Amino acid sequence: MADNEQFGKPRQVEHFFTFKNKNDAEAAVAELRSLNFEAEVTKRGLFKTLVYASHVSDLQDESVTAFLTTLVGVAERHSGIYDGFGAFTEE
């Protein structure tokens, strides 16, 4: 990681979830959209359904804590697992 990374600069942040039940995944997508995330079911398999969500945020500690708390809560309310997030770093 670069020493001059600008964590306060807004950027697209991508989030990933796994659900065992397609209906739970679709309910989570609806909730995520109501929270102003772009969200969609990306894969429906025999044993799991994957959900992708994104939004624009900075990566300051407070912002990351807030969106992680929100997204883990969405996953738990819909019997899913929050798999994590990714974002490009900028110098």
C-alpha angles and dihedrals in degrees: 000000000000119000091227098053111146103223091172092063113099116242140161111283119197124207131196132205138178125209130182092209125056093212091053090051092051091048090051090051090053091051092046091052090050087056090054097257120135102236140171143163104253102183135016112198135170094262106020144023122214125214128196123197133174142182140161116264142141119246099235114139094252093050094047091048091050097049093042091052090049096046097044087051092052091050093048094047089055098041093253139123125245104223098190143261142270136198136172116253121225132205 
